[in-house]
Amino acid sequence: MKIDEYTVHARVYPGLICAIPAFVHVAAFENETVTRLVRDVAAIEVIGKFSVGVAVFVLLMQLSRFVGKDVFEGRLFNSELNFPTTDYLLASNSTLSREFKTTLAQKITTEFGLQLPSLGEEQADETDARNRIKDIVARIRASTSGAALVLQRNWEYGFARNLVGGSPIATILSVLGVLLYFGTALGYVFSVCAVVFVGLLIAAPWLLRRYAGHYARQLLYAFAGDTR
């Protein structure tokens, strides 16, 4: 796994946050022998300096990404057909100004030899129009991938998506902690964790739409000429 800014901000950080209930479970376990065994196993090197503990954490990060991308994002945005970048470029969508969309349409034609679907084409077959825009957006992403603010908005969205993706596991571990330590200080800690992660699950559609919208706007701004 390549360790770059995106990986750190969009995968490692949300993974650490969602692993908090698991860390508390291990720290709270009262059987010293079992606790030591768990820590020793986690420290075993499997490939060079790559320990079992690191491998498990990487697995959790990948699982969070899978759930976030394939479950939450896939269902919410219908495999990108309803992603903000697609919505904004529909002829019937008024999020962007008419002048700005004209600038984008001209640049798309000049650079890719493609045309955005007209209002008539959209009304005749909206699914086909969305698929055409989705293909155009893929080219826009490739041509603006190095813009600093696009990268920032990309990892911000990735952070939100992967945090939401890891929340179901964190919620289960938190609820388990509440049941095991009910009426104690640890029970209170797990209760707070449960409330936070349940709140994230409830707010998931709003969070993903918000950060996806920020990313979409910055991507289109960069394509239109914002070189930041």
Buried (B, 14 or more C-beta within 10 A) or exposed (E): EEEEEBBEBBBBBBBBBBBBBBEBBBEBEEEEEEBEEBEEEBEEEEEEEEBBBBBBBBEBBBBBBEBBBEBBBEEBBEEBBBBBBBBBBBBEEEBBEEEBBEBBBEBBEEEEEBEBBEEEBBEEEBEEBBBBBBEBBEBBBEBBEEBEBBBBBBBBBBBBBBBBBBBBBBBEBBBBBBEBBEEEEBBEBBBEBBEBBBEBBEBBEEBBBBBBBBBBBBBBBBBBEBEE
